[in-house]
Amino acid sequence: SGYGMVKNCCGGDTFMSDVLLRTLASTPSDDASDPHGTTANNIWNFTSWIPDAVVINLGSNDGLTGSREELIPAYNATYLDLVKSAAVAYGEQTHFFLACGPGTDAYCDPVRWIIGQANAMGIKATFLDHRGFACPDRCCRHPGADQDWQMSESTIKQVNAVMGWSVWSIYM
């Protein structure tokens, strides 16, 4: 997508933090005074389905290194607000898994900070490690099919361990 939380890697005015409320993420605001808003007919009905767990991996497109390190406070605040909004919408039973990796680990420390803040507020949040998965040549930090498979298996193991679930594979 190229969407970041507070800065996109590849241009555009829509951020991932804008799309939380949307049924269709790609439908932009029609209000010129609020370009990050959501149109009334595109608001997701959070009561239509309540998940036990939510996996979020946001930060690689913000590029929080070098000249962009000054974005970390805004990234932290925006990401924490997104998690708080999702927790209010879904309820206290939902557990959030906030991931870091595989393309970069530059946002792992901010993600850990967000988890600490969320936990202090009573929101169930856990670090989901997506680091260490090799990227094929010329991948632009995007994993290939083999890496996606490995990440899905790793995610299942990590989520199962926290949630106490017994499902061990995506192909059971």
VOVEXDO-194543 format. One record per atom (N, C-alpha, C): residue number from 1; atom name; x, y, z. Coordinates in steps of 0.05 Angstrom, whole numbers, padded with zeros to 5 digits, always signed. Example, Ala and Ser with C-alpha at 12.3 -4.5 7.8 and 13.67 -1.06 7.14 Angstrom:
+------+------+--------+--------+--------+
| fivo | minu |      u |      v |      w |
+------+------+--------+--------+--------+
|    1 |    N | +00264 | -00114 | +00156 |
|    1 |   CA | +00246 | -00090 | +00156 |
|    1 |    C | +00264 | -00066 | +00156 |
|    2 |    N | +00257 | -00045 | +00142 |
|    2 |   CA | +00273 | -00021 | +00143 |
|    2 |    C | +00258 | +00001 | +00157 |
+------+------+--------+--------+--------+
# end
This chain:
+------+------+--------+--------+--------+
| fivo | minu |      u |      v |      w |
+------+------+--------+--------+--------+
|    1 |    N | +00016 | -00024 | +00000 |
|    1 |   CA | +00000 | +00000 | +00000 |
|    1 |    C | +00017 | +00025 | +00000 |
|    2 |    N | +00040 | +00024 | +00014 |
|    2 |   CA | +00056 | +00048 | +00017 |
|    2 |    C | +00046 | +00067 | +00039 |
|    3 |    N | +00023 | +00059 | +00051 |
|    3 |   CA | +00011 | +00076 | +00072 |
|    3 |    C | +00027 | +00073 | +00098 |
|    4 |    N | +00033 | +00095 | +00111 |
|    4 |   CA | +00045 | +00095 | +00137 |
|    4 |    C | +00025 | +00105 | +00158 |
|    5 |    N | +00034 | +00106 | +00183 |
|    5 |   CA | +00016 | +00117 | +00204 |
|    5 |    C | +00016 | +00147 | +00204 |
|    6 |    N | +00039 | +00159 | +00199 |
|    6 |   CA | +00041 | +00189 | +00198 |
|    6 |    C | +00056 | +00199 | +00174 |
|    7 |    N | +00069 | +00182 | +00159 |
|    7 |   CA | +00083 | +00190 | +00135 |
|    7 |    C | +00084 | +00166 | +00116 |
|    8 |    N | +00076 | +00170 | +00092 |
|    8 |   CA | +00076 | +00149 | +00072 |
|    8 |    C | +00103 | +00146 | +00059 |
|    9 |    N | +00110 | +00122 | +00052 |
|    9 |   CA | +00136 | +00118 | +00039 |
|    9 |    C | +00135 | +00128 | +00010 |
|   10 |    N | +00111 | +00127 | -00002 |
|   10 |   CA | +00109 | +00131 | -00031 |
|   10 |    C | +00089 | +00153 | -00039 |
|   11 |    N | +00085 | +00172 | -00021 |
|   11 |   CA | +00067 | +00194 | -00027 |
|   11 |    C | +00038 | +00188 | -00020 |
|   12 |    N | +00021 | +00206 | -00026 |
|   12 |   CA | -00008 | +00203 | -00021 |
|   12 |    C | -00016 | +00216 | +00006 |
|   13 |    N | -00041 | +00222 | +00008 |
|   13 |   CA | -00052 | +00236 | +00032 |
|   13 |    C | -00066 | +00218 | +00051 |
|   14 |    N | -00070 | +00193 | +00044 |
|   14 |   CA | -00085 | +00174 | +00062 |
|   14 |    C | -00064 | +00159 | +00079 |
|   15 |    N | -00069 | +00158 | +00105 |
|   15 |   CA | -00052 | +00143 | +00123 |
|   15 |    C | -00067 | +00118 | +00133 |
|   16 |    N | -00052 | +00098 | +00142 |
|   16 |   CA | -00065 | +00074 | +00153 |
|   16 |    C | -00083 | +00081 | +00177 |
|   17 |    N | -00075 | +00101 | +00192 |
|   17 |   CA | -00092 | +00110 | +00214 |
|   17 |    C | -00118 | +00121 | +00205 |
|   18 |    N | -00120 | +00129 | +00180 |
|   18 |   CA | -00145 | +00139 | +00169 |
|   18 |    C | -00166 | +00117 | +00163 |
|   19 |    N | -00156 | +00094 | +00157 |
|   19 |   CA | -00174 | +00073 | +00146 |
|   19 |    C | -00186 | +00055 | +00167 |
|   20 |    N | -00179 | +00058 | +00192 |
|   20 |   CA | -00190 | +00040 | +00213 |
|   20 |    C | -00221 | +00039 | +00213 |
|   21 |    N | -00234 | +00061 | +00210 |
|   21 |   CA | -00263 | +00062 | +00211 |
|   21 |    C | -00276 | +00054 | +00185 |
|   22 |    N | -00261 | +00051 | +00164 |
|   22 |   CA | -00273 | +00047 | +00137 |
|   22 |    C | -00279 | +00018 | +00131 |
|   23 |    N | -00302 | +00014 | +00118 |
|   23 |   CA | -00309 | -00012 | +00106 |
|   23 |    C | -00291 | -00017 | +00082 |
|   24 |    N | -00288 | +00003 | +00065 |
|   24 |   CA | -00270 | +00001 | +00042 |
|   24 |    C | -00248 | +00021 | +00046 |
|   25 |    N | -00224 | +00011 | +00051 |
|   25 |   CA | -00201 | +00028 | +00058 |
|   25 |    C | -00195 | +00049 | +00036 |
|   26 |    N | -00199 | +00041 | +00011 |
|   26 |   CA | -00192 | +00058 | -00011 |
|   26 |    C | -00212 | +00080 | -00018 |
|   27 |    N | -00234 | +00081 | -00004 |
|   27 |   CA | -00254 | +00102 | -00009 |
|   27 |    C | -00246 | +00126 | +00009 |
|   28 |    N | -00237 | +00148 | -00004 |
|   28 |   CA | -00227 | +00171 | +00011 |
|   28 |    C | -00250 | +00188 | +00023 |
|   29 |    N | -00241 | +00206 | +00040 |
|   29 |   CA | -00260 | +00226 | +00050 |
|   29 |    C | -00271 | +00243 | +00028 |
|   30 |    N | -00296 | +00252 | +00029 |
|   30 |   CA | -00306 | +00271 | +00010 |
|   30 |    C | -00308 | +00299 | +00021 |
|   31 |    N | -00295 | +00303 | +00044 |
|   31 |   CA | -00295 | +00328 | +00058 |
|   31 |    C | -00268 | +00341 | +00055 |
|   32 |    N | -00266 | +00362 | +00039 |
|   32 |   CA | -00240 | +00375 | +00034 |
|   32 |    C | -00227 | +00386 | +00059 |
|   33 |    N | -00244 | +00393 | +00079 |
|   33 |   CA | -00233 | +00404 | +00104 |
|   33 |    C | -00223 | +00382 | +00123 |
|   34 |    N | -00230 | +00356 | +00116 |
|   34 |   CA | -00221 | +00334 | +00133 |
|   34 |    C | -00213 | +00311 | +00114 |
|   35 |    N | -00189 | +00314 | +00101 |
|   35 |   CA | -00181 | +00294 | +00082 |
|   35 |    C | -00175 | +00266 | +00094 |
|   36 |    N | -00173 | +00265 | +00120 |
|   36 |   CA | -00168 | +00239 | +00133 |
|   36 |    C | -00193 | +00226 | +00145 |
|   37 |    N | -00216 | +00239 | +00140 |
|   37 |   CA | -00241 | +00229 | +00151 |
|   37 |    C | -00252 | +00205 | +00135 |
|   38 |    N | -00275 | +00196 | +00145 |
|   38 |   CA | -00289 | +00173 | +00132 |
|   38 |    C | -00317 | +00182 | +00125 |
|   39 |    N | -00326 | +00176 | +00101 |
|   39 |   CA | -00353 | +00183 | +00093 |
|   39 |    C | -00373 | +00166 | +00110 |
|   40 |    N | -00396 | +00178 | +00115 |
|   40 |   CA | -00416 | +00165 | +00132 |
|   40 |    C | -00424 | +00137 | +00121 |
|   41 |    N | -00427 | +00134 | +00095 |
|   41 |   CA | -00435 | +00109 | +00083 |
|   41 |    C | -00413 | +00088 | +00081 |
|   42 |    N | -00389 | +00095 | +00091 |
|   42 |   CA | -00366 | +00077 | +00090 |
|   42 |    C | -00356 | +00070 | +00118 |
|   43 |    N | -00371 | +00076 | +00139 |
|   43 |   CA | -00362 | +00070 | +00166 |
|   43 |    C | -00367 | +00040 | +00173 |
|   44 |    N | -00346 | +00027 | +00182 |
|   44 |   CA | -00348 | -00001 | +00189 |
|   44 |    C | -00365 | -00005 | +00213 |
|   45 |    N | -00382 | -00025 | +00213 |
|   45 |   CA | -00399 | -00032 | +00236 |
|   45 |    C | -00383 | -00052 | +00254 |
|   46 |    N | -00370 | -00042 | +00275 |
|   46 |   CA | -00353 | -00058 | +00292 |
|   46 |    C | -00369 | -00079 | +00307 |
|   47 |    N | -00395 | -00076 | +00310 |
|   47 |   CA | -00411 | -00095 | +00325 |
|   47 |    C | -00420 | -00119 | +00307 |
|   48 |    N | -00414 | -00117 | +00280 |
|   48 |   CA | -00422 | -00139 | +00262 |
|   48 |    C | -00405 | -00164 | +00266 |
|   49 |    N | -00382 | -00160 | +00277 |
|   49 |   CA | -00364 | -00183 | +00281 |
|   49 |    C | -00343 | -00175 | +00301 |
|   50 |    N | -00339 | -00190 | +00323 |
|   50 |   CA | -00320 | -00183 | +00343 |
|   50 |    C | -00298 | -00205 | +00345 |
|   51 |    N | -00274 | -00198 | +00337 |
|   51 |   CA | -00252 | -00218 | +00337 |
|   51 |    C | -00242 | -00223 | +00365 |
|   52 |    N | -00231 | -00247 | +00369 |
|   52 |   CA | -00216 | -00254 | +00393 |
|   52 |    C | -00189 | -00241 | +00393 |
|   53 |    N | -00177 | -00239 | +00369 |
|   53 |   CA | -00150 | -00228 | +00366 |
|   53 |    C | -00148 | -00211 | +00341 |
|   54 |    N | -00132 | -00191 | +00342 |
|   54 |   CA | -00127 | -00173 | +00319 |
|   54 |    C | -00097 | -00170 | +00316 |
|   55 |    N | -00087 | -00175 | +00292 |
|   55 |   CA | -00059 | -00172 | +00285 |
|   55 |    C | -00055 | -00146 | +00270 |
|   56 |    N | -00037 | -00129 | +00279 |
|   56 |   CA | -00031 | -00104 | +00266 |
|   56 |    C | -00001 | -00102 | +00261 |
|   57 |    N | +00007 | -00096 | +00237 |
|   57 |   CA | +00035 | -00092 | +00231 |
|   57 |    C | +00038 | -00066 | +00215 |
|   58 |    N | +00043 | -00045 | +00230 |
|   58 |   CA | +00044 | -00018 | +00217 |
|   58 |    C | +00070 | -00004 | +00226 |
|   59 |    N | +00084 | +00007 | +00207 |
|   59 |   CA | +00108 | +00022 | +00214 |
|   59 |    C | +00130 | +00021 | +00194 |
|   60 |    N | +00130 | +00000 | +00178 |
|   60 |   CA | +00152 | -00002 | +00158 |
|   60 |    C | +00151 | +00020 | +00137 |
|   61 |    N | +00127 | +00029 | +00130 |
|   61 |   CA | +00124 | +00050 | +00110 |
|   61 |    C | +00129 | +00078 | +00121 |
|   62 |    N | +00131 | +00082 | +00147 |
|   62 |   CA | +00137 | +00108 | +00159 |
|   62 |    C | +00167 | +00113 | +00157 |
|   63 |    N | +00184 | +00092 | +00155 |
|   63 |   CA | +00212 | +00095 | +00153 |
|   63 |    C | +00224 | +00111 | +00176 |
|   64 |    N | +00221 | +00101 | +00200 |
|   64 |   CA | +00228 | +00116 | +00225 |
|   64 |    C | +00258 | +00115 | +00231 |
|   65 |    N | +00274 | +00120 | +00210 |
|   65 |   CA | +00303 | +00121 | +00214 |
|   65 |    C | +00314 | +00146 | +00202 |
|   66 |    N | +00339 | +00152 | +00208 |
|   66 |   CA | +00352 | +00176 | +00196 |
|   66 |    C | +00337 | +00201 | +00200 |
|   67 |    N | +00331 | +00215 | +00179 |
|   67 |   CA | +00317 | +00241 | +00180 |
|   67 |    C | +00288 | +00238 | +00189 |
|   68 |    N | +00277 | +00214 | +00190 |
|   68 |   CA | +00249 | +00211 | +00198 |
|   68 |    C | +00246 | +00203 | +00227 |
|   69 |    N | +00268 | +00202 | +00242 |
|   69 |   CA | +00266 | +00195 | +00271 |
|   69 |    C | +00249 | +00215 | +00286 |
|   70 |    N | +00247 | +00239 | +00276 |
|   70 |   CA | +00230 | +00259 | +00289 |
|   70 |    C | +00201 | +00252 | +00288 |
|   71 |    N | +00194 | +00233 | +00271 |
|   71 |   CA | +00166 | +00224 | +00268 |
|   71 |    C | +00157 | +00205 | +00291 |
|   72 |    N | +00176 | +00194 | +00306 |
|   72 |   CA | +00170 | +00174 | +00326 |
|   72 |    C | +00149 | +00183 | +00346 |
|   73 |    N | +00150 | +00207 | +00358 |
|   73 |   CA | +00129 | +00215 | +00376 |
|   73 |    C | +00101 | +00215 | +00363 |
|   74 |    N | +00099 | +00226 | +00339 |
|   74 |   CA | +00073 | +00226 | +00325 |
|   74 |    C | +00065 | +00198 | +00318 |
|   75 |    N | +00083 | +00181 | +00309 |
|   75 |   CA | +00077 | +00153 | +00304 |
|   75 |    C | +00066 | +00139 | +00328 |
|   76 |    N | +00080 | +00143 | +00351 |
|   76 |   CA | +00072 | +00130 | +00376 |
|   76 |    C | +00044 | +00139 | +00384 |
|   77 |    N | +00039 | +00165 | +00383 |
|   77 |   CA | +00013 | +00175 | +00391 |
|   77 |    C | -00009 | +00166 | +00372 |
|   78 |    N | -00004 | +00167 | +00346 |
|   78 |   CA | -00024 | +00158 | +00326 |
|   78 |    C | -00030 | +00129 | +00328 |
|   79 |    N | -00009 | +00112 | +00331 |
|   79 |   CA | -00013 | +00083 | +00333 |
|   79 |    C | -00027 | +00076 | +00359 |
|   80 |    N | -00020 | +00089 | +00381 |
|   80 |   CA | -00033 | +00084 | +00406 |
|   80 |    C | -00063 | +00092 | +00405 |
|   81 |    N | -00069 | +00114 | +00392 |
|   81 |   CA | -00097 | +00122 | +00388 |
|   81 |    C | -00112 | +00102 | +00371 |
|   82 |    N | -00099 | +00091 | +00351 |
|   82 |   CA | -00112 | +00071 | +00334 |
|   82 |    C | -00119 | +00046 | +00351 |
|   83 |    N | -00099 | +00037 | +00367 |
|   83 |   CA | -00104 | +00013 | +00384 |
|   83 |    C | -00126 | +00019 | +00404 |
|   84 |    N | -00125 | +00042 | +00417 |
|   84 |   CA | -00146 | +00049 | +00436 |
|   84 |    C | -00174 | +00050 | +00423 |
|   85 |    N | -00176 | +00062 | +00399 |
|   85 |   CA | -00201 | +00063 | +00385 |
|   85 |    C | -00211 | +00035 | +00378 |
|   86 |    N | -00193 | +00018 | +00369 |
|   86 |   CA | -00201 | -00010 | +00362 |
|   86 |    C | -00209 | -00025 | +00387 |
|   87 |    N | -00196 | -00020 | +00409 |
|   87 |   CA | -00203 | -00033 | +00434 |
|   87 |    C | -00230 | -00024 | +00444 |
|   88 |    N | -00236 | +00001 | +00441 |
|   88 |   CA | -00263 | +00011 | +00449 |
|   88 |    C | -00284 | -00001 | +00430 |
|   89 |    N | -00278 | -00002 | +00405 |
|   89 |   CA | -00297 | -00013 | +00385 |
|   89 |    C | -00302 | -00043 | +00389 |
|   90 |    N | -00281 | -00058 | +00394 |
|   90 |   CA | -00284 | -00087 | +00396 |
|   90 |    C | -00289 | -00097 | +00424 |
|   91 |    N | -00281 | -00082 | +00444 |
|   91 |   CA | -00286 | -00090 | +00472 |
|   91 |    C | -00261 | -00102 | +00485 |
|   92 |    N | -00263 | -00104 | +00511 |
|   92 |   CA | -00239 | -00112 | +00527 |
|   92 |    C | -00231 | -00141 | +00523 |
|   93 |    N | -00248 | -00158 | +00511 |
|   93 |   CA | -00240 | -00186 | +00507 |
|   93 |    C | -00221 | -00189 | +00483 |
|   94 |    N | -00219 | -00170 | +00466 |
|   94 |   CA | -00202 | -00173 | +00442 |
|   94 |    C | -00173 | -00168 | +00450 |
|   95 |    N | -00156 | -00186 | +00440 |
|   95 |   CA | -00127 | -00184 | +00445 |
|   95 |    C | -00113 | -00174 | +00419 |
|   96 |    N | -00096 | -00154 | +00422 |
|   96 |   CA | -00082 | -00142 | +00400 |
|   96 |    C | -00053 | -00152 | +00398 |
|   97 |    N | -00045 | -00161 | +00375 |
|   97 |   CA | -00017 | -00169 | +00370 |
|   97 |    C | -00005 | -00149 | +00351 |
|   98 |    N | +00014 | -00134 | +00362 |
|   98 |   CA | +00027 | -00113 | +00346 |
|   98 |    C | +00054 | -00123 | +00337 |
|   99 |    N | +00057 | -00124 | +00310 |
|   99 |   CA | +00080 | -00137 | +00298 |
|   99 |    C | +00101 | -00117 | +00290 |
|  100 |    N | +00125 | -00127 | +00287 |
|  100 |   CA | +00147 | -00112 | +00276 |
|  100 |    C | +00163 | -00131 | +00257 |
|  101 |    N | +00171 | -00121 | +00234 |
|  101 |   CA | +00185 | -00136 | +00214 |
|  101 |    C | +00166 | -00144 | +00192 |
|  102 |    N | +00175 | -00157 | +00171 |
|  102 |   CA | +00201 | -00169 | +00167 |
|  102 |    C | +00220 | -00150 | +00152 |
|  103 |    N | +00210 | -00130 | +00138 |
|  103 |   CA | +00228 | -00114 | +00121 |
|  103 |    C | +00247 | -00096 | +00136 |
|  104 |    N | +00239 | -00087 | +00160 |
|  104 |   CA | +00256 | -00070 | +00176 |
|  104 |    C | +00248 | -00075 | +00205 |
|  105 |    N | +00268 | -00070 | +00223 |
|  105 |   CA | +00261 | -00071 | +00251 |
|  105 |    C | +00263 | -00043 | +00264 |
|  106 |    N | +00264 | -00022 | +00247 |
|  106 |   CA | +00267 | +00005 | +00257 |
|  106 |    C | +00244 | +00014 | +00275 |
|  107 |    N | +00221 | +00001 | +00273 |
|  107 |   CA | +00198 | +00010 | +00289 |
|  107 |    C | +00192 | -00009 | +00312 |
|  108 |    N | +00209 | -00028 | +00317 |
|  108 |   CA | +00204 | -00047 | +00339 |
|  108 |    C | +00203 | -00034 | +00366 |
|  109 |    N | +00222 | -00016 | +00372 |
|  109 |   CA | +00222 | -00002 | +00398 |
|  109 |    C | +00197 | +00015 | +00402 |
|  110 |    N | +00189 | +00030 | +00381 |
|  110 |   CA | +00163 | +00045 | +00385 |
|  110 |    C | +00139 | +00026 | +00389 |
|  111 |    N | +00139 | +00003 | +00375 |
|  111 |   CA | +00117 | -00016 | +00378 |
|  111 |    C | +00117 | -00026 | +00407 |
|  112 |    N | +00140 | -00032 | +00417 |
|  112 |   CA | +00141 | -00042 | +00445 |
|  112 |    C | +00132 | -00020 | +00465 |
|  113 |    N | +00138 | +00005 | +00459 |
|  113 |   CA | +00128 | +00027 | +00476 |
|  113 |    C | +00098 | +00028 | +00475 |
|  114 |    N | +00086 | +00026 | +00451 |
|  114 |   CA | +00057 | +00027 | +00447 |
|  114 |    C | +00044 | +00004 | +00463 |
|  115 |    N | +00056 | -00020 | +00462 |
|  115 |   CA | +00046 | -00043 | +00476 |
|  115 |    C | +00046 | -00037 | +00506 |
|  116 |    N | +00068 | -00026 | +00516 |
|  116 |   CA | +00069 | -00019 | +00545 |
|  116 |    C | +00048 | +00001 | +00553 |
|  117 |    N | +00043 | +00021 | +00537 |
|  117 |   CA | +00022 | +00041 | +00542 |
|  117 |    C | -00005 | +00028 | +00541 |
|  118 |    N | -00010 | +00011 | +00521 |
|  118 |   CA | -00036 | -00002 | +00519 |
|  118 |    C | -00041 | -00020 | +00543 |
|  119 |    N | -00021 | -00036 | +00550 |
|  119 |   CA | -00024 | -00054 | +00573 |
|  119 |    C | -00030 | -00038 | +00599 |
|  120 |    N | -00017 | -00015 | +00602 |
|  120 |   CA | -00022 | +00002 | +00626 |
|  120 |    C | -00051 | +00012 | +00627 |
|  121 |    N | -00064 | +00013 | +00603 |
|  121 |   CA | -00091 | +00022 | +00602 |
|  121 |    C | -00111 | -00001 | +00603 |
|  122 |    N | -00101 | -00025 | +00607 |
|  122 |   CA | -00118 | -00048 | +00609 |
|  122 |    C | -00125 | -00061 | +00582 |
|  123 |    N | -00111 | -00052 | +00561 |
|  123 |   CA | -00115 | -00064 | +00534 |
|  123 |    C | -00096 | -00088 | +00532 |
|  124 |    N | -00106 | -00111 | +00524 |
|  124 |   CA | -00089 | -00134 | +00520 |
|  124 |    C | -00074 | -00131 | +00494 |
|  125 |    N | -00048 | -00128 | +00496 |
|  125 |   CA | -00031 | -00125 | +00472 |
|  125 |    C | -00004 | -00140 | +00477 |
|  126 |    N | +00005 | -00153 | +00455 |
|  126 |   CA | +00029 | -00169 | +00456 |
|  126 |    C | +00046 | -00163 | +00432 |
|  127 |    N | +00072 | -00164 | +00435 |
|  127 |   CA | +00091 | -00161 | +00412 |
|  127 |    C | +00090 | -00186 | +00395 |
|  128 |    N | +00088 | -00182 | +00369 |
|  128 |   CA | +00088 | -00204 | +00350 |
|  128 |    C | +00113 | -00201 | +00333 |
|  129 |    N | +00132 | -00219 | +00335 |
|  129 |   CA | +00158 | -00217 | +00322 |
|  129 |    C | +00156 | -00228 | +00294 |
|  130 |    N | +00159 | -00209 | +00274 |
|  130 |   CA | +00160 | -00216 | +00246 |
|  130 |    C | +00188 | -00211 | +00235 |
|  131 |    N | +00207 | -00209 | +00252 |
|  131 |   CA | +00235 | -00204 | +00243 |
|  131 |    C | +00248 | -00231 | +00235 |
|  132 |    N | +00269 | -00229 | +00219 |
|  132 |   CA | +00286 | -00253 | +00213 |
|  132 |    C | +00276 | -00269 | +00190 |
|  133 |    N | +00257 | -00260 | +00175 |
|  133 |   CA | +00249 | -00274 | +00151 |
|  133 |    C | +00263 | -00262 | +00127 |
|  134 |    N | +00278 | -00278 | +00113 |
|  134 |   CA | +00294 | -00268 | +00091 |
|  134 |    C | +00276 | -00257 | +00069 |
|  135 |    N | +00287 | -00238 | +00055 |
|  135 |   CA | +00273 | -00225 | +00034 |
|  135 |    C | +00286 | -00232 | +00007 |
|  136 |    N | +00271 | -00241 | -00012 |
|  136 |   CA | +00284 | -00248 | -00038 |
|  136 |    C | +00297 | -00223 | -00051 |
|  137 |    N | +00316 | -00228 | -00069 |
|  137 |   CA | +00329 | -00205 | -00083 |
|  137 |    C | +00308 | -00187 | -00095 |
|  138 |    N | +00314 | -00161 | -00094 |
|  138 |   CA | +00297 | -00140 | -00106 |
|  138 |    C | +00268 | -00141 | -00096 |
|  139 |    N | +00265 | -00146 | -00070 |
|  139 |   CA | +00238 | -00149 | -00059 |
|  139 |    C | +00227 | -00122 | -00049 |
|  140 |    N | +00243 | -00102 | -00047 |
|  140 |   CA | +00234 | -00076 | -00036 |
|  140 |    C | +00222 | -00080 | -00008 |
|  141 |    N | +00234 | -00097 | +00008 |
|  141 |   CA | +00226 | -00103 | +00036 |
|  141 |    C | +00200 | -00118 | +00037 |
|  142 |    N | +00190 | -00129 | +00015 |
|  142 |   CA | +00166 | -00145 | +00016 |
|  142 |    C | +00173 | -00174 | +00014 |
|  143 |    N | +00163 | -00191 | +00033 |
|  143 |   CA | +00169 | -00219 | +00032 |
|  143 |    C | +00156 | -00233 | +00008 |
|  144 |    N | +00169 | -00255 | -00001 |
|  144 |   CA | +00158 | -00271 | -00022 |
|  144 |    C | +00139 | -00292 | -00010 |
|  145 |    N | +00130 | -00310 | -00027 |
|  145 |   CA | +00110 | -00330 | -00019 |
|  145 |    C | +00122 | -00349 | +00002 |
|  146 |    N | +00147 | -00356 | +00000 |
|  146 |   CA | +00159 | -00374 | +00020 |
|  146 |    C | +00161 | -00360 | +00047 |
|  147 |    N | +00168 | -00334 | +00047 |
|  147 |   CA | +00170 | -00319 | +00071 |
|  147 |    C | +00143 | -00315 | +00083 |
|  148 |    N | +00123 | -00310 | +00066 |
|  148 |   CA | +00096 | -00307 | +00076 |
|  148 |    C | +00087 | -00332 | +00091 |
|  149 |    N | +00093 | -00355 | +00079 |
|  149 |   CA | +00086 | -00381 | +00092 |
|  149 |    C | +00099 | -00383 | +00119 |
|  150 |    N | +00126 | -00378 | +00120 |
|  150 |   CA | +00140 | -00379 | +00145 |
|  150 |    C | +00129 | -00360 | +00166 |
|  151 |    N | +00123 | -00336 | +00157 |
|  151 |   CA | +00112 | -00316 | +00176 |
|  151 |    C | +00085 | -00325 | +00186 |
|  152 |    N | +00068 | -00336 | +00169 |
|  152 |   CA | +00042 | -00345 | +00178 |
|  152 |    C | +00044 | -00367 | +00199 |
|  153 |    N | +00062 | -00386 | +00194 |
|  153 |   CA | +00067 | -00408 | +00213 |
|  153 |    C | +00077 | -00397 | +00240 |
|  154 |    N | +00096 | -00378 | +00238 |
|  154 |   CA | +00107 | -00366 | +00262 |
|  154 |    C | +00085 | -00350 | +00277 |
|  155 |    N | +00069 | -00336 | +00262 |
|  155 |   CA | +00047 | -00320 | +00274 |
|  155 |    C | +00027 | -00338 | +00289 |
|  156 |    N | +00020 | -00360 | +00276 |
|  156 |   CA | +00002 | -00379 | +00288 |
|  156 |    C | +00013 | -00389 | +00315 |
|  157 |    N | +00038 | -00397 | +00315 |
|  157 |   CA | +00051 | -00407 | +00340 |
|  157 |    C | +00051 | -00385 | +00361 |
|  158 |    N | +00058 | -00361 | +00354 |
|  158 |   CA | +00059 | -00339 | +00374 |
|  158 |    C | +00032 | -00332 | +00385 |
|  159 |    N | +00012 | -00330 | +00367 |
|  159 |   CA | -00015 | -00323 | +00376 |
|  159 |    C | -00027 | -00346 | +00392 |
|  160 |    N | -00024 | -00370 | +00383 |
|  160 |   CA | -00034 | -00393 | +00398 |
|  160 |    C | -00023 | -00394 | +00426 |
|  161 |    N | +00003 | -00389 | +00429 |
|  161 |   CA | +00016 | -00390 | +00455 |
|  161 |    C | +00003 | -00370 | +00475 |
|  162 |    N | -00002 | -00346 | +00465 |
|  162 |   CA | -00014 | -00325 | +00482 |
|  162 |    C | -00044 | -00330 | +00487 |
|  163 |    N | -00058 | -00339 | +00466 |
|  163 |   CA | -00087 | -00342 | +00469 |
|  163 |    C | -00095 | -00369 | +00481 |
|  164 |    N | -00076 | -00387 | +00482 |
|  164 |   CA | -00082 | -00414 | +00493 |
|  164 |    C | -00098 | -00431 | +00473 |
|  165 |    N | -00095 | -00425 | +00448 |
|  165 |   CA | -00108 | -00440 | +00427 |
|  165 |    C | -00092 | -00465 | +00420 |
|  166 |    N | -00104 | -00485 | +00409 |
|  166 |   CA | -00090 | -00509 | +00402 |
|  166 |    C | -00086 | -00513 | +00372 |
|  167 |    N | -00096 | -00495 | +00355 |
|  167 |   CA | -00092 | -00497 | +00327 |
|  167 |    C | -00062 | -00493 | +00321 |
|  168 |    N | -00050 | -00511 | +00306 |
|  168 |   CA | -00021 | -00509 | +00302 |
|  168 |    C | -00012 | -00503 | +00274 |
|  169 |    N | -00030 | -00503 | +00255 |
|  169 |   CA | -00022 | -00498 | +00227 |
|  169 |    C | -00045 | -00484 | +00212 |
|  170 |    N | -00038 | -00470 | +00191 |
|  170 |   CA | -00058 | -00456 | +00176 |
|  170 |    C | -00073 | -00476 | +00158 |
|  171 |    N | -00063 | -00501 | +00156 |
|  171 |   CA | -00077 | -00520 | +00139 |
|  171 |    C | -00086 | -00544 | +00155 |
|  172 |    N | -00101 | -00540 | +00176 |
|  172 |   CA | -00112 | -00562 | +00192 |
|  172 |    C | -00139 | -00570 | +00180 |
+------+------+--------+--------+--------+
# end
